[in-house]
């Protein structure tokens, strides 16, 4: 690696830095030393594509401390840096992880994130274990967390789920995880934990009819149902498995006839470990792997190939002498780029598909990410998750996932700039209709709109949005509503000035109870189910001229742009 001294304003933290997305780090322990002697240990950086600018792979705290000192003194010092080779993502990730783990012992989720980054860059389980000085079993256990849905991973990272339960959940299908997580978040239900959870996942040895790949209409075995007809199971497990295995074999033959190079049915109960494989398209020799669970559930995992195959191909490429020097390759790339752009100008429908692929997969100069709907209140998160608006959005996301051959995606945008994934998405889009592309772009736009941004208010100026269609004030809203002046103003809205005046001296709790009675038509109050607070309406309105919430300020700011 080359050692350089680089100005502070030409450095930025890389997304590959192990702690790039975490909160601002503690700096008090290193600030005195850096104030006195400057940065003594070089940062690890790599070129970021802009001339003479670099991104920090390791050394984020030293960089942030230097920026803080520059603000204090008005003088920015150049920083010593070791420059990695351009484009070596695996080396960059490895360097960041090694430095950070040497400074602070990571928890299991940090290890998972670190191991997965290296695995995504082509490092094998054996290589990762050697880098960290841990066993291969430890690496495999951490990578198994990738099979968990985001909500479960988050809860585990926040120590809300114990280790025995998380181990059991790594054995569960996505559907079962969602079912369990719903119980876990529910105030009325108790989610099974530990050994009970494992027994629950395996159904106590029972196989539910929903797991069958075959039609139940011509099944000649007995099926037991509960008293309410909500749950049914096969009475004879052997008869079920005979039919299920025949159905699996029929599906296997169908996949082979569709062009998949190989379809491997894993032994019953054995799991597919994605970290041992590389993603590969059907046309490039990608294979299908079939998981068969003891619960009877079957999962078809498409587009993977054993990592050793792709690694052998990569090693062969490395061993060959390149035809072009780096400057000549740059010359070739720029001329091809100029020609391709000029031709693209005449193909608007293709351009729309390529744009959609960029927005979804990401690229070095364009990257979108879904709005995280961030909140510090669990009650708010639960309220939004249960709303009609969120339900409609998630239903459409599942439909978009099916259009793009994505398996139950937690989001559509937010790609990691992987060129192969962009190409595969673009290739899929070239088979879709213009109406499908418009639908995908519409969803992508909806997914990346930021909460609390003017874009939300812009929509209200051009399309009608009735908030009553999408949410109802719930416990979370009334718990957060504590200003008595506001509750009285809302009482006037929903029940009239007379009721508000009569209850002006009542407690906020009593006023909120009357508002809820009006919403539900209880205790003799006239039912007003479509009432919603002014702040939630489109455009947002306020109850006074002072202290207006951000939604109201944004709505008022953009209003003149749409006047007339």
C-alpha positions as CSV (number, residue, x, y, z in Angstrom):
1,X,0.0,0.0,0.0
2,X,1.2,3.5,-0.8
3,X,1.6,6.0,2.0
4,X,0.3,9.5,1.3
5,X,-0.5,12.7,3.2
6,X,-4.1,13.7,2.2
7,X,-6.0,17.0,3.0
8,X,-8.9,16.6,5.4
9,X,-11.5,17.9,2.9
10,X,-10.6,15.2,0.4
11,X,-11.5,12.4,2.8
12,X,-14.9,10.8,3.6
13,X,-16.0,7.7,5.5
14,X,-16.6,4.7,3.2
15,X,-19.7,2.6,3.3
16,X,-17.4,-0.4,3.6
17,X,-16.2,0.9,7.0
18,X,-17.4,-1.6,9.6
19,X,-18.9,1.1,11.7
20,X,-19.9,3.5,8.9
21,X,-23.7,3.4,9.7
22,X,-23.4,3.5,13.5
23,X,-23.9,6.4,15.7
24,X,-21.3,9.1,16.3
25,X,-18.4,7.4,18.1
26,X,-16.8,8.4,21.5
27,X,-13.8,10.7,20.8
28,X,-12.8,12.1,24.1
29,X,-10.1,9.5,24.7
30,X,-8.2,10.4,21.5
31,X,-8.9,14.1,21.1
32,X,-6.1,15.3,23.6
33,X,-3.5,13.2,21.9
34,X,-4.4,14.3,18.4
35,X,-4.6,18.0,19.5
36,X,-1.1,17.7,20.8
37,X,0.7,15.5,18.3
38,X,-1.7,15.0,15.4
39,X,-2.6,11.7,13.9
40,X,0.3,9.3,14.2
41,X,-1.2,6.0,12.9
42,X,-2.1,6.3,9.2
43,X,-5.7,5.8,8.1
44,X,-6.6,3.1,5.6
45,X,-8.2,4.7,2.5
46,X,-9.0,3.9,-1.1
47,X,-9.8,6.1,-4.2
48,X,-13.5,6.9,-4.4
49,X,-13.7,7.6,-8.1
50,X,-13.3,11.4,-7.9
51,X,-9.8,12.7,-8.7
52,X,-7.6,13.0,-5.7
53,X,-10.4,12.1,-3.3
54,X,-10.5,9.1,-1.0
55,X,-12.9,7.2,1.2
56,X,-11.9,5.9,4.7
57,X,-12.0,2.2,5.1
58,X,-10.4,2.2,8.7
59,X,-9.7,5.2,10.9
60,X,-13.1,6.8,11.2
61,X,-12.6,8.0,14.8
62,X,-9.2,9.6,13.9
63,X,-10.9,11.4,10.9
64,X,-13.8,12.7,13.0
65,X,-11.5,13.8,15.8
66,X,-9.4,15.7,13.2
67,X,-12.5,17.4,11.8
68,X,-13.6,18.4,15.3
69,X,-10.2,19.9,16.0
70,X,-10.3,21.7,12.6
71,X,-13.6,23.4,13.7
72,X,-12.0,24.3,17.1
73,X,-8.8,25.8,15.6
74,X,-9.9,26.9,12.2
75,X,-6.9,25.0,10.8
76,X,-7.3,21.6,9.0
77,X,-4.3,19.3,9.1
78,X,-3.4,16.8,6.4
79,X,-3.7,13.2,7.5
80,X,-1.3,10.3,6.9
81,X,-3.0,7.6,4.9
82,X,-2.2,4.2,3.5
83,X,-3.9,3.9,0.1
84,X,-5.4,0.5,-0.9
85,X,-5.7,-0.5,-4.5
86,X,-8.7,0.9,-6.3
87,X,-11.7,-1.5,-6.5
88,X,-10.4,-4.1,-4.0
89,X,-13.6,-4.2,-1.9
90,X,-12.7,-7.5,-0.1
91,X,-9.4,-6.1,1.0
92,X,-11.1,-2.9,2.1
93,X,-13.7,-4.6,4.1
94,X,-11.1,-7.0,5.7
95,X,-8.9,-4.0,6.7
96,X,-11.8,-2.2,8.3
97,X,-13.0,-5.2,10.2
98,X,-9.6,-6.1,11.5
99,X,-8.8,-2.6,12.8
100,X,-12.2,-2.2,14.4
101,X,-12.4,-5.6,16.0
102,X,-8.9,-5.0,17.5
103,X,-10.2,-1.8,19.1
104,X,-13.6,-3.0,20.4
105,X,-15.0,-6.5,20.9
106,X,-18.0,-6.8,18.5
107,X,-21.3,-8.4,19.5
108,X,-22.8,-11.3,17.6
109,X,-24.8,-9.0,15.3
110,X,-21.7,-6.9,14.5
111,X,-19.8,-10.1,13.8
112,X,-22.7,-11.2,11.5
113,X,-22.6,-7.9,9.6
114,X,-18.8,-8.1,9.3
115,X,-18.7,-11.8,8.3
116,X,-21.4,-11.2,5.7
117,X,-19.6,-8.2,4.1
118,X,-16.6,-10.4,3.6
119,X,-18.7,-13.3,2.4
120,X,-20.5,-11.1,-0.1
121,X,-17.1,-10.1,-1.4
122,X,-16.2,-13.7,-2.1
123,X,-14.4,-14.8,1.1
124,X,-15.1,-18.4,2.1
125,X,-16.1,-19.5,5.6
126,X,-12.6,-21.0,6.0
127,X,-10.9,-17.7,4.9
128,X,-13.1,-15.6,7.3
129,X,-12.4,-18.0,10.2
130,X,-8.6,-17.6,9.5
131,X,-8.8,-13.8,9.3
132,X,-10.6,-13.6,12.7
133,X,-8.9,-16.5,14.4
134,X,-12.2,-18.2,15.2
135,X,-13.6,-21.6,14.3
136,X,-15.5,-22.2,11.0
137,X,-18.5,-23.3,13.1
138,X,-18.5,-19.8,14.7
139,X,-18.5,-18.2,11.3
140,X,-21.3,-20.5,10.1
141,X,-23.4,-19.8,13.2
142,X,-23.1,-16.0,12.6
143,X,-23.9,-16.3,8.9
144,X,-27.0,-18.3,9.7
145,X,-28.4,-15.1,11.1
146,X,-28.9,-14.0,7.5
147,X,-31.9,-16.3,7.3
148,X,-33.7,-14.2,9.9
149,X,-36.3,-11.6,8.9
150,X,-35.2,-8.0,9.7
151,X,-37.5,-7.5,12.7
152,X,-36.2,-10.6,14.4
153,X,-32.6,-9.6,13.7
154,X,-33.2,-6.1,15.2
155,X,-34.9,-7.5,18.3
156,X,-32.0,-9.9,18.8
157,X,-29.4,-7.1,18.4
158,X,-31.3,-5.2,21.1
159,X,-31.2,-8.2,23.5
160,X,-34.9,-8.7,23.4
161,X,-34.6,-12.3,22.1
162,X,-32.4,-14.9,23.9
163,X,-29.7,-17.1,22.2
164,X,-31.7,-20.4,22.4
165,X,-34.7,-18.8,20.7
166,X,-32.7,-17.2,17.9
167,X,-31.0,-20.5,17.2
168,X,-34.4,-22.1,16.8
169,X,-35.6,-19.3,14.6
170,X,-32.7,-19.8,12.1
171,X,-34.4,-23.2,11.4
172,X,-37.8,-21.5,10.6
173,X,-39.2,-20.6,7.3
174,X,-39.9,-16.9,6.6
175,X,-43.6,-17.5,7.0
176,X,-43.1,-19.1,10.4
177,X,-40.7,-16.3,11.5
178,X,-43.4,-13.7,10.6
179,X,-46.0,-15.7,12.5
180,X,-43.8,-16.0,15.6
181,X,-42.7,-12.3,15.4
182,X,-46.4,-11.3,15.3
183,X,-46.9,-13.2,18.6
184,X,-43.7,-11.7,20.0
185,X,-44.8,-8.1,19.4
186,X,-48.4,-8.7,20.5
187,X,-49.6,-7.5,23.9
188,X,-52.2,-10.3,24.1
189,X,-50.2,-13.3,23.0
190,X,-47.2,-15.1,24.5
191,X,-44.6,-16.2,22.0
192,X,-42.9,-19.6,22.7
193,X,-39.2,-19.4,23.6
194,X,-36.2,-21.7,23.6
195,X,-37.1,-25.4,23.5
196,X,-40.8,-24.6,23.4
197,X,-40.2,-22.5,20.3
198,X,-38.3,-25.3,18.6
199,X,-41.2,-27.7,19.3
200,X,-43.7,-25.1,18.0
201,X,-41.7,-24.6,14.8
202,X,-41.7,-28.4,14.2
203,X,-45.4,-28.5,14.9
204,X,-44.9,-31.2,17.6
205,X,-44.3,-33.7,14.7
206,X,-47.6,-32.8,13.0
207,X,-47.7,-31.7,9.4
208,X,-50.2,-28.9,8.5
209,X,-52.1,-29.2,5.2
210,X,-50.7,-25.8,4.1
211,X,-47.3,-27.4,3.5
212,X,-48.6,-29.7,0.7
213,X,-47.4,-29.1,-2.8
214,X,-50.1,-31.4,-4.1
215,X,-53.8,-30.9,-4.4
216,X,-55.8,-31.9,-1.4
217,X,-58.9,-32.6,-3.5
218,X,-57.6,-36.0,-4.7
219,X,-55.7,-36.9,-1.5
220,X,-57.1,-40.2,-0.2
221,X,-55.7,-40.0,3.3
222,X,-57.3,-38.7,6.5
223,X,-57.0,-35.0,7.5
224,X,-57.8,-33.8,11.1
225,X,-59.2,-30.3,11.7
226,X,-59.6,-28.3,14.9
227,X,-63.0,-27.4,16.2
228,X,-63.0,-24.0,14.4
229,X,-61.7,-25.3,11.1
230,X,-58.7,-23.0,11.3
231,X,-56.0,-25.6,11.5
232,X,-55.8,-29.0,9.7
233,X,-53.1,-31.7,9.8
234,X,-52.3,-34.9,8.0
235,X,-53.3,-38.0,10.0
236,X,-50.7,-40.2,8.2
237,X,-47.2,-38.7,7.9
238,X,-45.9,-41.5,5.7
239,X,-48.8,-41.1,3.2
240,X,-48.2,-37.4,3.2
241,X,-44.5,-37.8,2.5
242,X,-45.1,-40.2,-0.4
243,X,-47.3,-37.6,-2.1
244,X,-45.1,-34.7,-1.2
245,X,-41.9,-36.3,-2.5
246,X,-43.7,-37.2,-5.8
247,X,-44.8,-33.5,-6.1
248,X,-41.2,-32.3,-5.4
249,X,-39.9,-34.6,-8.1
250,X,-42.5,-33.3,-10.6
251,X,-41.5,-29.7,-9.8
252,X,-37.8,-30.7,-10.2
253,X,-38.5,-32.1,-13.7
254,X,-40.4,-28.9,-14.6
255,X,-37.5,-26.7,-13.5
256,X,-35.0,-28.7,-15.5
257,X,-37.2,-28.4,-18.6
258,X,-37.3,-24.6,-18.1
259,X,-33.5,-24.5,-18.5
260,X,-32.0,-24.7,-15.1
261,X,-28.7,-26.6,-15.3
262,X,-29.2,-28.6,-12.1
263,X,-31.9,-29.0,-9.4
264,X,-30.6,-30.5,-6.1
265,X,-33.1,-31.8,-3.5
266,X,-31.4,-31.5,-0.1
267,X,-31.9,-34.3,2.4
268,X,-35.0,-33.8,4.6
269,X,-34.1,-31.4,7.4
270,X,-30.9,-30.1,5.8
271,X,-30.6,-26.4,5.2
272,X,-29.2,-24.4,2.3
273,X,-26.3,-22.3,3.4
274,X,-26.1,-19.3,1.1
275,X,-22.6,-18.3,2.3
276,X,-21.2,-21.4,0.6
277,X,-22.5,-20.4,-2.8
278,X,-22.4,-17.5,-5.3
279,X,-25.4,-16.1,-7.1
280,X,-25.4,-17.1,-10.7
281,X,-28.1,-16.5,-13.4
282,X,-29.8,-19.4,-15.1
283,X,-28.1,-18.7,-18.4
284,X,-24.7,-18.7,-16.6
285,X,-25.2,-22.2,-15.1
286,X,-27.1,-21.2,-12.0
287,X,-28.7,-24.1,-10.1
288,X,-31.8,-24.6,-8.0
289,X,-31.6,-26.1,-4.4
290,X,-34.7,-27.5,-2.7
291,X,-35.0,-27.4,1.1
292,X,-37.4,-29.9,2.5
293,X,-38.3,-29.3,6.2
294,X,-39.5,-31.7,8.8
295,X,-42.6,-29.6,9.1
296,X,-43.4,-30.5,5.4
297,X,-42.6,-27.0,4.1
298,X,-40.6,-26.9,0.8
299,X,-38.5,-24.0,-0.4
300,X,-37.1,-23.6,-3.9
301,X,-33.9,-21.5,-3.9
302,X,-32.9,-20.4,-7.4
303,X,-29.8,-18.9,-9.0
304,X,-26.9,-20.3,-7.0
305,X,-23.7,-22.3,-7.8
306,X,-21.1,-23.8,-5.5
307,X,-18.5,-21.1,-4.7
308,X,-15.6,-23.2,-5.8
309,X,-16.8,-23.0,-9.4
310,X,-16.9,-19.3,-9.6
311,X,-13.7,-18.9,-7.6
312,X,-11.9,-21.2,-10.1
313,X,-13.1,-19.0,-13.0
314,X,-11.9,-15.9,-11.1
315,X,-8.5,-17.4,-10.4
316,X,-8.1,-18.3,-14.1
317,X,-8.9,-14.7,-15.1
318,X,-6.3,-13.4,-12.6
319,X,-3.7,-15.7,-14.0
320,X,-4.1,-14.4,-17.6
321,X,-2.2,-11.4,-18.8
322,X,-4.5,-8.5,-19.3
323,X,-5.0,-7.3,-22.9
324,X,-5.3,-3.7,-21.9
325,X,-3.2,-1.5,-19.7
326,X,-5.2,0.5,-17.1
327,X,-5.0,3.8,-19.2
328,X,-6.0,2.0,-22.4
329,X,-8.9,0.3,-20.6
330,X,-10.1,3.7,-19.3
331,X,-9.9,5.0,-22.9
332,X,-12.0,2.1,-24.1
333,X,-14.6,2.5,-21.3
334,X,-15.0,6.2,-21.9
335,X,-15.6,5.9,-25.6
336,X,-18.1,3.0,-25.2
337,X,-19.8,5.1,-22.5
338,X,-20.1,8.1,-24.8
339,X,-21.5,6.0,-27.7
340,X,-24.0,4.1,-25.5
341,X,-25.3,7.4,-24.0
342,X,-25.8,8.9,-27.4
343,X,-27.8,5.9,-28.6
344,X,-29.8,5.6,-25.4
345,X,-31.3,9.1,-26.0
346,X,-33.4,7.6,-28.8
347,X,-34.8,4.7,-26.7
348,X,-37.0,6.2,-24.0
349,X,-38.7,2.9,-23.0
350,X,-35.3,1.1,-22.6
351,X,-34.0,4.1,-20.6
352,X,-36.9,3.8,-18.2
353,X,-36.1,0.1,-17.6
354,X,-32.4,0.9,-17.1
355,X,-33.3,3.8,-14.7
356,X,-35.5,1.4,-12.7
357,X,-32.7,-1.2,-12.5
358,X,-30.3,1.6,-11.3
359,X,-32.7,2.7,-8.6
360,X,-33.2,-0.8,-7.4
361,X,-29.7,-2.3,-7.6
362,X,-27.6,0.9,-7.2
363,X,-24.6,2.0,-9.1
364,X,-21.4,4.0,-8.3
365,X,-23.1,7.3,-9.2
366,X,-26.7,6.6,-8.1
367,X,-28.0,4.9,-5.1
368,X,-31.5,4.9,-3.5
369,X,-32.5,3.4,-0.2
370,X,-35.9,2.8,1.3
371,X,-37.1,5.1,4.0
372,X,-36.6,3.4,7.3
373,X,-39.6,4.8,8.9
374,X,-37.4,5.5,11.9
375,X,-39.0,6.1,15.4
376,X,-37.7,5.8,18.9
377,X,-41.2,4.7,20.0
378,X,-42.1,1.0,19.7
379,X,-45.8,2.0,20.0
380,X,-45.5,4.3,17.0
381,X,-43.7,1.6,14.9
382,X,-46.5,-0.9,15.8
383,X,-49.2,1.6,15.0
384,X,-47.7,2.3,11.5
385,X,-47.2,-1.4,10.9
386,X,-50.8,-2.1,11.6
387,X,-52.2,0.8,9.5
388,X,-54.1,0.3,6.2
389,X,-51.5,2.4,4.4
390,X,-48.7,0.1,5.5
391,X,-50.6,-3.0,4.7
392,X,-51.4,-1.8,1.2
393,X,-47.7,-0.8,0.6
394,X,-46.4,-4.2,1.8
395,X,-48.9,-6.1,-0.3
396,X,-47.7,-4.1,-3.4
397,X,-44.1,-4.8,-2.5
398,X,-44.8,-8.5,-2.5
399,X,-46.4,-8.1,-6.0
400,X,-43.4,-6.2,-7.3
401,X,-41.1,-8.8,-5.8
402,X,-42.9,-11.5,-7.8
403,X,-42.6,-9.4,-11.0
404,X,-38.9,-9.2,-10.5
405,X,-38.5,-12.8,-9.3
406,X,-37.4,-11.7,-5.8
407,X,-38.2,-14.0,-3.0
408,X,-40.2,-12.2,-0.3
409,X,-38.1,-9.0,-0.3
410,X,-38.0,-6.8,2.8
411,X,-37.4,-3.9,0.4
412,X,-37.0,-3.3,-3.3
413,X,-34.4,-0.5,-3.4
414,X,-31.2,-0.2,-1.4
415,X,-28.9,-2.3,-3.5
416,X,-25.2,-2.4,-2.9
417,X,-24.1,-1.3,-6.4
418,X,-23.6,-4.8,-7.6
419,X,-23.3,-4.6,-11.4
420,X,-24.3,-8.2,-12.0
421,X,-27.5,-7.7,-10.0
422,X,-28.3,-4.5,-11.9
423,X,-27.8,-6.5,-15.2
424,X,-30.0,-9.3,-14.0
425,X,-32.8,-6.9,-13.0
426,X,-32.5,-5.0,-16.3
427,X,-32.7,-8.3,-18.2
428,X,-35.8,-9.2,-16.3
429,X,-37.4,-5.8,-17.0
430,X,-36.8,-6.2,-20.7
431,X,-39.3,-9.0,-20.6
432,X,-42.0,-6.9,-18.8
433,X,-44.6,-4.7,-20.3
434,X,-44.6,-0.9,-20.2
435,X,-47.4,-1.1,-17.7
436,X,-45.3,-3.3,-15.4
437,X,-42.4,-0.9,-15.6
438,X,-44.6,2.0,-14.7
439,X,-45.9,0.0,-11.8
440,X,-42.3,-0.9,-10.6
441,X,-41.2,2.8,-10.9
442,X,-44.2,3.9,-9.0
443,X,-43.4,1.6,-6.2
444,X,-39.8,2.5,-6.2
445,X,-40.7,6.2,-5.9
446,X,-43.1,5.4,-3.1
447,X,-40.4,3.4,-1.2
448,X,-37.7,6.1,-1.4
449,X,-39.9,9.0,-0.4
450,X,-38.6,10.2,3.0
451,X,-40.8,10.7,6.0
452,X,-41.1,14.3,7.0
453,X,-40.0,15.6,3.6
454,X,-41.7,18.1,1.2
455,X,-42.1,15.3,-1.3
456,X,-45.0,13.9,0.8
457,X,-46.7,17.3,0.8
458,X,-46.1,17.7,-2.9
459,X,-48.3,14.6,-3.5
460,X,-51.2,16.2,-1.6
461,X,-51.2,19.1,-4.0
462,X,-51.7,17.0,-7.1
463,X,-53.6,13.9,-5.9
464,X,-56.4,13.6,-3.3
465,X,-55.3,11.8,-0.2
466,X,-58.0,11.0,2.5
467,X,-56.1,10.1,5.6
468,X,-59.2,8.4,7.0
469,X,-58.8,5.7,4.4
470,X,-55.4,4.7,5.7
471,X,-55.3,5.1,9.5
472,X,-57.3,5.6,12.6
473,X,-56.1,7.4,15.7
474,X,-55.2,4.6,18.1
475,X,-53.7,4.1,21.6
476,X,-50.3,5.2,20.4
477,X,-51.6,8.5,19.2
478,X,-53.6,9.3,22.3
479,X,-50.7,8.3,24.5
480,X,-48.4,10.8,22.7
481,X,-51.1,13.5,22.8
482,X,-50.7,15.3,26.1
483,X,-51.2,19.0,25.6
484,X,-54.5,20.0,27.1
485,X,-55.0,23.0,24.8
486,X,-54.7,20.6,21.8
487,X,-57.1,18.0,23.2
488,X,-59.6,20.8,23.8
489,X,-59.2,22.1,20.2
490,X,-59.6,18.6,18.8
491,X,-62.7,18.1,21.0
492,X,-64.2,21.3,19.4
493,X,-63.4,19.8,16.0
494,X,-65.1,16.5,16.6
495,X,-67.9,17.3,19.0
496,X,-68.5,21.0,18.6
497,X,-67.7,24.2,20.4
498,X,-70.3,23.6,23.1
499,X,-68.8,20.2,24.2
500,X,-65.3,21.7,24.1
501,X,-66.3,24.7,26.2
502,X,-68.2,22.5,28.8
503,X,-65.1,20.3,29.2
504,X,-62.4,23.0,29.0
505,X,-61.4,22.5,32.7
506,X,-61.5,18.7,32.4
507,X,-58.3,16.8,32.4
508,X,-56.6,15.9,29.1
509,X,-57.3,12.3,29.8
510,X,-61.1,13.0,30.1
511,X,-61.1,15.1,27.0
512,X,-59.3,12.3,25.0
513,X,-61.9,9.8,26.3
514,X,-64.7,12.0,24.8
515,X,-62.8,12.2,21.5
516,X,-62.6,8.4,21.4
517,X,-66.3,8.1,22.3
518,X,-67.1,10.3,19.3
519,X,-64.9,8.2,17.0
520,X,-66.6,5.0,18.1
521,X,-70.1,6.3,18.8
522,X,-70.1,5.3,22.5
523,X,-71.6,6.7,25.7
524,X,-74.3,8.5,23.8
525,X,-71.9,10.4,21.5
526,X,-72.7,10.7,17.8
527,X,-70.3,8.5,15.8
528,X,-67.8,10.5,13.7
529,X,-65.5,7.7,12.4
530,X,-63.9,9.8,9.6
531,X,-62.6,12.6,11.9
532,X,-58.8,12.9,11.9
533,X,-56.6,15.5,13.7
534,X,-55.7,18.5,11.5
535,X,-52.0,17.7,11.5
536,X,-52.6,14.3,9.8
537,X,-54.7,15.7,7.0
538,X,-53.6,16.6,3.4
539,X,-52.5,19.4,3.3
540,X,-51.6,19.4,7.0
541,X,-53.3,22.2,9.1
542,X,-52.6,23.6,12.5
543,X,-54.7,24.5,15.6
544,X,-53.0,27.9,16.2
545,X,-50.6,30.4,14.6
546,X,-47.7,29.5,16.8
547,X,-45.8,26.2,17.4
548,X,-46.9,24.7,14.1
549,X,-45.6,21.2,13.5
550,X,-43.2,20.5,10.7
551,X,-45.9,18.9,8.5
552,X,-47.9,22.2,8.6
553,X,-44.8,24.4,7.9
554,X,-43.8,22.3,4.9
555,X,-47.3,22.4,3.5
556,X,-47.5,26.2,3.8
557,X,-44.1,26.7,2.3
558,X,-44.8,24.8,-0.9
559,X,-48.4,26.0,-1.3
560,X,-47.5,29.0,-3.5
561,X,-45.7,26.8,-6.0
562,X,-49.0,25.0,-6.8
563,X,-51.3,28.1,-6.6
564,X,-53.5,28.3,-9.7
